[in-house]
Amino acid sequence: MTATRTRLRASRGTWGFLIVAWLAGAASAAPPPTTAEAPGLADRRQAAAAVPLDRLETADRDACAKCLRAATLYRRLPPAAVACDAEFLDFVLERPEVLVDVWRVLGISRLALDPLGPDRWRLADGYGTVGSVRLVHRERQGDGGLFVYLGRGGYSGPLTPQPLTGSCVVIVRHAPVAIDANGGARHEVRIDAFLDVDGLGLELVTRALQPLIVHSAAANLREIAVFVSQFARAAERNPAAVARLTSRMSRTSPEDRRTLVALAAGIETEPEGDATEDVQATLAARWLPVDQVDAPRRR
């Protein structure tokens, strides 16, 4: 293994439910910053206004409004660039459990994201975070899209002396920005996250948890953007090999596996043919296997 390989893990102890599946799946090996950047009030107001509360179900509207109003922590993450088509990006955001199943097959994440029904999942990151997540709103905006997730969960582990619980609203927006070097589509993904912690003072979050949450979430987004781009590139170059790789995704329906490959590769049907060894090695090359990530904890 090289020193440049990244730990792809399920936000070890950093509130995996905060960022839904897209952010719960990865974290950088770099240390967190020593200070937290205060978010801009204008960004917070703009993000809250982007949630179409009047179009949500009553229970979802009330829960989202409370979290947006009383959030202990708000963060607008630095944007990340993803090289893929909008349809593929929408599919990943609508069915994040499919991407998590790819990571499981590759052996680079312990994250579990199990469907509980349409647009609803149970999340466990394997390091103390558990919760549930719902996709409460989605819409196309021109050539881009808007997704709003509502989460509820908790953390119990070494970062805090007592278990923590809370709710979150995560707003994901994407829009085309340019054509990449290979002539493919390139999208910018922006994420705003509101976290409302139960019974925990703002001072504790700001001084103790915010630097870790902010850094880990931003690193997560970068790493996941890289993975999605690499998956799309691999599917475009060798769709048959990627299709055979996805055949091992036992937690994903055959229809969703075919759709995943077809959208990533820009094809209409699943091809036949090649072996998957080289594709698997390429996709997993950037990240450490979970057994190596966890090794220091077992010593």
C-alpha positions as CSV (number, residue, x, y, z in Angstrom):
1,M,0.0,0.0,0.0
2,T,1.2,3.5,-0.7
3,A,1.2,6.4,1.7
4,T,-1.2,8.3,-0.5
5,R,-4.1,6.0,-0.1
6,T,-7.0,7.5,1.7
7,R,-9.1,6.0,4.5
8,L,-12.6,5.5,3.0
9,R,-14.6,5.0,6.1
10,A,-18.1,5.8,7.5
11,S,-17.3,9.1,9.2
12,R,-15.8,7.4,12.2
13,G,-17.6,9.0,15.1
14,T,-18.5,12.2,13.3
15,W,-22.2,12.0,13.0
16,G,-22.6,9.9,9.8
17,F,-26.3,10.7,9.8
18,L,-25.5,14.4,9.4
19,I,-24.5,14.1,5.8
20,V,-26.6,11.2,4.6
21,A,-25.0,8.4,2.6
22,W,-23.0,10.7,0.3
23,L,-21.0,12.1,3.2
24,A,-21.1,9.2,5.6
25,G,-19.1,7.0,3.3
26,A,-15.7,8.7,3.4
27,A,-13.3,10.7,5.4
28,S,-9.8,12.1,4.8
29,A,-6.8,10.9,6.7
30,A,-5.6,14.5,7.3
31,P,-6.0,15.9,10.8
32,P,-8.9,18.3,11.6
33,P,-8.2,22.0,11.8
34,T,-7.7,23.6,15.2
35,T,-10.3,26.3,14.8
36,A,-13.8,26.3,13.3
37,E,-14.9,28.8,10.6
38,A,-18.0,30.7,11.5
39,P,-20.6,30.3,8.7
40,G,-22.1,33.4,7.1
41,L,-25.5,34.4,8.1
42,A,-26.4,35.2,4.5
43,D,-25.5,31.6,3.4
44,R,-27.6,30.2,6.2
45,R,-30.6,32.2,5.3
46,Q,-30.2,31.4,1.6
47,A,-29.9,27.7,2.3
48,A,-33.0,27.6,4.5
49,A,-35.0,29.5,1.9
50,A,-34.1,26.8,-0.7
51,V,-36.1,24.2,1.2
52,P,-39.7,24.3,-0.3
53,L,-41.5,23.8,3.0
54,D,-44.9,24.5,1.5
55,R,-44.4,21.4,-0.8
56,L,-43.5,19.0,2.0
57,E,-45.8,16.6,3.9
58,T,-47.0,18.1,7.1
59,A,-44.8,16.0,9.4
60,D,-41.7,16.6,7.2
61,R,-42.4,20.3,7.0
62,D,-42.7,20.7,10.7
63,A,-39.5,18.6,11.4
64,C,-37.5,20.5,8.7
65,A,-38.7,23.9,9.9
66,K,-37.7,23.2,13.5
67,C,-34.2,22.0,12.5
68,L,-33.7,24.9,10.1
69,R,-34.8,27.4,12.8
70,A,-33.1,26.0,15.8
71,A,-30.0,24.3,14.4
72,T,-27.1,24.1,16.7
73,L,-24.7,23.9,13.8
74,Y,-24.9,25.1,10.2
75,R,-22.3,24.5,7.5
76,R,-22.0,25.2,3.8
77,L,-19.4,22.8,2.5
78,P,-16.9,23.8,-0.2
79,P,-18.3,22.8,-3.6
80,A,-17.0,19.6,-5.2
81,A,-16.7,18.8,-8.9
82,V,-18.0,15.5,-10.2
83,A,-17.4,14.2,-13.7
84,C,-20.5,12.4,-14.8
85,D,-23.9,13.0,-16.4
86,A,-26.7,14.6,-14.5
87,E,-28.9,11.5,-14.8
88,F,-26.2,9.3,-13.1
89,L,-25.7,11.9,-10.4
90,D,-29.5,12.0,-9.7
91,F,-29.6,8.3,-9.5
92,V,-26.9,8.1,-6.9
93,L,-28.6,10.8,-4.9
94,E,-32.0,9.1,-5.1
95,R,-30.6,5.7,-4.3
96,P,-27.5,6.2,-2.1
97,E,-27.7,2.6,-0.9
98,V,-26.5,1.5,-4.4
99,L,-23.3,3.5,-4.0
100,V,-22.8,2.1,-0.5
101,D,-23.2,-1.4,-1.9
102,V,-20.4,-0.8,-4.4
103,W,-18.1,0.2,-1.5
104,R,-19.1,-2.9,0.4
105,V,-18.2,-5.1,-2.6
106,L,-14.8,-3.3,-2.9
107,G,-14.2,-3.7,0.8
108,I,-13.5,0.0,1.4
109,S,-16.3,1.0,3.8
110,R,-18.2,-0.5,6.7
111,L,-21.2,1.9,6.2
112,A,-24.6,0.2,6.1
113,L,-27.5,1.9,4.5
114,D,-30.6,-0.3,4.4
115,P,-33.8,0.8,2.7
116,L,-36.8,1.0,5.0
117,G,-39.2,1.9,2.3
118,P,-39.4,4.4,-0.6
119,D,-36.9,7.3,0.0
120,R,-36.1,6.1,3.5
121,W,-33.0,4.4,4.9
122,R,-31.5,3.0,8.2
123,L,-27.9,4.1,8.6
124,A,-25.1,2.6,10.7
125,D,-21.5,3.7,10.2
126,G,-19.9,0.9,12.2
127,Y,-18.2,3.4,14.5
128,G,-21.0,4.5,16.8
129,T,-23.4,6.5,14.6
130,V,-26.8,5.1,13.9
131,G,-29.9,6.8,12.5
132,S,-32.6,7.0,9.8
133,V,-32.6,9.2,6.7
134,R,-35.4,10.3,4.4
135,L,-35.4,12.0,1.0
136,V,-38.2,14.4,1.6
137,H,-37.9,16.5,-1.6
138,R,-36.3,16.3,-5.1
139,E,-36.6,18.4,-8.2
140,R,-34.8,19.1,-11.4
141,Q,-33.6,22.7,-11.7
142,G,-32.7,23.2,-15.4
143,D,-29.8,20.9,-16.0
144,G,-29.2,20.5,-12.3
145,G,-31.1,19.2,-9.3
146,L,-32.1,19.9,-5.7
147,F,-32.4,17.2,-3.0
148,V,-33.5,17.7,0.6
149,Y,-32.8,15.0,3.2
150,L,-34.2,14.8,6.8
151,G,-32.2,12.7,9.3
152,R,-32.6,11.6,12.9
153,G,-29.9,9.7,14.7
154,G,-27.3,9.5,17.5
155,Y,-23.7,8.8,18.3
156,S,-22.1,6.8,21.2
157,G,-18.4,6.6,21.3
158,P,-15.0,8.0,22.4
159,L,-15.6,11.5,21.2
160,T,-18.2,12.3,23.8
161,P,-18.7,11.3,27.5
162,Q,-22.4,10.6,26.9
163,P,-24.5,9.5,23.9
164,L,-25.6,12.3,21.6
165,T,-28.8,12.5,19.6
166,G,-30.2,15.0,17.1
167,S,-31.8,15.8,13.8
168,C,-30.4,17.2,10.6
169,V,-31.5,18.7,7.3
170,V,-29.1,18.3,4.4
171,I,-29.6,20.2,1.2
172,V,-27.8,18.9,-1.9
173,R,-27.7,21.0,-5.1
174,H,-25.9,20.2,-8.3
175,A,-25.5,22.1,-11.6
176,P,-23.4,21.7,-14.8
177,V,-20.3,23.9,-14.8
178,A,-18.1,22.8,-17.6
179,I,-16.9,20.0,-19.9
180,D,-14.0,18.0,-18.5
181,A,-10.8,17.2,-20.2
182,N,-12.2,14.0,-21.7
183,G,-15.2,15.8,-23.2
184,G,-17.7,14.6,-20.6
185,A,-20.1,16.4,-18.4
186,R,-18.9,18.1,-15.2
187,H,-21.1,19.1,-12.3
188,E,-20.6,21.1,-9.2
189,V,-22.2,19.7,-6.0
190,R,-23.0,22.0,-3.2
191,I,-24.2,20.9,0.2
192,D,-25.7,22.8,3.2
193,A,-26.2,21.0,6.4
194,F,-28.2,22.0,9.5
195,L,-27.7,19.9,12.7
196,D,-30.0,20.3,15.7
197,V,-28.4,18.5,18.7
198,D,-30.7,17.5,21.6
199,G,-29.9,19.1,24.9
200,L,-26.3,19.9,24.0
201,G,-25.0,23.5,24.4
202,L,-23.8,25.5,21.5
203,E,-20.5,26.1,23.2
204,L,-19.7,22.4,23.4
205,V,-20.5,21.9,19.7
206,T,-18.5,24.9,18.6
207,R,-15.4,24.2,20.7
208,A,-15.3,20.4,20.6
209,L,-17.2,18.9,17.7
210,Q,-17.6,21.6,15.0
211,P,-13.9,21.5,13.8
212,L,-14.0,17.7,13.4
213,I,-17.5,17.6,11.8
214,V,-16.7,20.5,9.4
215,H,-13.3,19.0,8.3
216,S,-14.5,15.5,8.0
217,A,-17.7,16.4,6.0
218,A,-15.7,18.5,3.6
219,A,-13.1,15.8,3.1
220,N,-16.0,13.2,2.6
221,L,-17.5,15.2,-0.2
222,R,-14.2,15.5,-2.0
223,E,-13.5,11.8,-1.8
224,I,-17.0,10.8,-2.8
225,A,-16.9,13.1,-5.8
226,V,-13.6,11.5,-6.8
227,F,-15.1,8.0,-6.5
228,V,-18.3,8.8,-8.4
229,S,-16.2,10.3,-11.2
230,Q,-13.9,7.3,-11.3
231,F,-16.9,4.9,-11.4
232,A,-18.4,6.8,-14.3
233,R,-15.1,6.9,-16.2
234,A,-14.6,3.1,-15.6
235,A,-18.1,2.3,-16.8
236,E,-17.7,4.4,-19.9
237,R,-14.4,2.7,-20.8
238,N,-15.4,-0.8,-19.9
239,P,-19.1,-1.2,-19.2
240,A,-19.0,-5.0,-19.4
241,A,-16.4,-5.3,-16.6
242,V,-18.3,-2.8,-14.4
243,A,-21.5,-4.7,-15.0
244,R,-19.8,-8.0,-13.9
245,L,-18.5,-6.2,-10.8
246,T,-22.0,-5.0,-9.9
247,S,-23.3,-8.5,-10.2
248,R,-21.8,-9.1,-6.7
249,M,-23.9,-6.3,-5.2
250,S,-26.2,-8.7,-3.4
251,R,-28.0,-5.9,-1.5
252,T,-29.1,-4.1,-4.7
253,S,-31.9,-5.2,-7.0
254,P,-30.9,-6.5,-10.5
255,E,-32.8,-3.6,-12.0
256,D,-30.9,-1.0,-10.0
257,R,-27.6,-2.7,-10.9
258,R,-28.4,-2.5,-14.6
259,T,-29.5,1.1,-14.3
260,L,-26.3,2.0,-12.4
261,V,-24.1,0.7,-15.1
262,A,-26.2,2.0,-18.0
263,L,-26.4,5.6,-16.6
264,A,-22.7,5.6,-15.6
265,A,-21.6,4.4,-19.0
266,G,-24.2,6.3,-21.1
267,I,-25.6,3.1,-22.6
268,E,-29.1,1.6,-22.9
269,T,-28.5,-2.0,-22.1
270,E,-26.1,-4.0,-20.0
271,P,-23.3,-5.5,-22.1
272,E,-21.7,-8.9,-21.8
273,G,-18.1,-9.9,-21.6
274,D,-14.9,-8.9,-19.8
275,A,-13.6,-9.9,-16.4
276,T,-13.7,-7.4,-13.5
277,E,-10.4,-7.7,-11.8
278,D,-8.7,-4.7,-13.3
279,V,-11.8,-2.5,-12.8
280,Q,-12.1,-3.5,-9.2
281,A,-8.4,-2.7,-8.5
282,T,-8.7,0.6,-10.2
283,L,-11.8,1.7,-8.3
284,A,-10.4,0.6,-4.9
285,A,-6.8,1.8,-5.5
286,R,-7.3,5.2,-3.9
287,W,-8.7,3.9,-0.6
288,L,-7.5,1.6,2.1
289,P,-9.4,-1.6,2.9
290,V,-11.5,-1.3,6.0
291,D,-9.5,-4.0,7.7
292,Q,-6.4,-1.8,7.5
293,V,-8.3,1.3,8.6
294,D,-9.5,-0.5,11.7
295,A,-6.2,-2.2,12.5
296,P,-4.9,0.5,14.9
297,R,-8.1,0.2,16.9
298,R,-7.5,-3.5,17.5
299,R,-3.9,-3.1,18.8
